[in-house]
Amino acid sequence: MTLTPMCPCLLTRHSPTGRREVLLGRKKTGFGTGKIVGLGGHVEPGETPLAATVREVAEESGIQVEPADLREAAALTFLFPAKPEWDMQVIVFVGDRFTGEARECDEIAPRWCPLDDLPVQDMWDDNQYWLLQVMDGPHLTATFEFAADGETVETSRIELGPTGIGDEG
Ligand SMILES: CNc1ncnc2c1ncn2[C@@H]1O[C@H](COP(=O)(O)OP(=O)(O)OP(=O)(O)O)[C@@H](O)[C@H]1O
């Protein structure tokens, strides 16, 4: 089993009205075109996931973040039995200290999304099981297996971390 290493980064801020928002983006090209995802991408050979997430955030949004200002929030495995070439190992980073304003690039159109009103219809199905939980919670290690449609989570297994988001759900 080959797992492609990926490194999404979830930066948060408060809107002028005090609403907490997370920086996501609509994918314009490639895998998951049209979906709203965390900024991030592939970890290059020889690169740490932390270095990769800092690089990807800068490339995709122009925002600068210091490695020391990010916390590893989750280690997630996504399995696609019907499309094993999509299998991935995802290290999720979160943080709320950064500089710069998000701007669009060829790959992704960043947008700040309220945490209490996430565009879940346009996000990968797995996000509903872990995204809010890891923003402030303890580190989570979990595996999600997708159905043959490559879209729907069929089983979720929490290996380490908070309970209550469904073992074998
Ligand atoms: C399957 N369920 C999923 N659930 C939650 N998040 C997912 C995801 N699948 C991919 N992501 C994230 O979406 C971003 C773009 O991913 P993806 O399109 O594969 O990478 P991208 O082509 O931008 O990488 P490069 O810039 O080429 O390195 C990246 O942060 C990646 O971690």
The ligand as a Tripos MOL2 file, in Angstrom:
@<TRIPOS>MOLECULE
LIG
   32    34     1     0     0
SMALL
NO_CHARGES

@<TRIPOS>ATOM
      1 C1         -9.9780   12.6330    0.3580 C.3       1 LIG1
      2 N1        -10.2960   13.5040    1.4130 N.pl3     1 LIG1
      3 C2         -9.7140   14.6520    1.7230 C.ar      1 LIG1
      4 N2        -10.1440   15.2190    2.8470 N.ar      1 LIG1
      5 C3         -9.6440   16.3770    3.2700 C.ar      1 LIG1
      6 N3         -8.6820   17.0560    2.6350 N.ar      1 LIG1
      7 C4         -8.2190   16.5160    1.5030 C.ar      1 LIG1
      8 C5         -8.6960   15.3190    0.9880 C.ar      1 LIG1
      9 N4         -8.0190   15.0640   -0.1580 N.ar      1 LIG1
     10 C6         -7.1600   16.0750   -0.3440 C.ar      1 LIG1
     11 N5         -7.2700   16.9430    0.6560 N.ar      1 LIG1
     12 C7         -6.5030   18.1710    0.8230 C.3       1 LIG1
     13 O1         -6.7860   19.0050   -0.2470 O.3       1 LIG1
     14 C8         -5.6430   19.7810   -0.5580 C.3       1 LIG1
     15 C9         -5.3240   19.6330   -2.0130 C.3       1 LIG1
     16 O2         -5.0080   18.2970   -2.2990 O.3       1 LIG1
     17 P1         -4.5540   17.8260   -3.7110 P.3       1 LIG1
     18 O3         -5.4620   18.3830   -4.7090 O.co2     1 LIG1
     19 O4         -4.4000   16.3670   -3.7410 O.co2     1 LIG1
     20 O5         -3.1250   18.4360   -3.7980 O.3       1 LIG1
     21 P2         -2.4820   19.4350   -4.8480 P.3       1 LIG1
     22 O6         -2.7590   18.9450   -6.2040 O.co2     1 LIG1
     23 O7         -2.8920   20.8110   -4.5190 O.co2     1 LIG1
     24 O8         -0.9710   19.2260   -4.4650 O.3       1 LIG1
     25 P3          0.3190   19.9060   -5.0770 P.3       1 LIG1
     26 O9          0.1030   21.3810   -4.9160 O.co2     1 LIG1
     27 O10         0.3300   19.4440   -6.4960 O.co2     1 LIG1
     28 O11         1.4510   19.3840   -4.2590 O.co2     1 LIG1
     29 C10        -4.5430   19.2810    0.3250 C.3       1 LIG1
     30 O12        -4.4350   20.1560    1.4050 O.3       1 LIG1
     31 C11        -5.0330   17.9420    0.7430 C.3       1 LIG1
     32 O13        -4.5090   17.5490    1.9520 O.3       1 LIG1
@<TRIPOS>BOND
     1     1     2 1
     2     2     3 1
     3     3     4 ar
     4     3     8 ar
     5     4     5 ar
     6     5     6 ar
     7     6     7 ar
     8     7     8 ar
     9     7    11 ar
    10     8     9 ar
    11     9    10 ar
    12    10    11 ar
    13    11    12 1
    14    12    13 1
    15    12    31 1
    16    13    14 1
    17    14    15 1
    18    14    29 1
    19    15    16 1
    20    16    17 1
    21    17    18 2
    22    17    19 1
    23    17    20 1
    24    20    21 1
    25    21    22 2
    26    21    23 1
    27    21    24 1
    28    24    25 1
    29    25    26 2
    30    25    27 1
    31    25    28 1
    32    29    30 1
    33    29    31 1
    34    31    32 1
@<TRIPOS>SUBSTRUCTURE
     1 LIG1         1 GROUP 0 **** ****
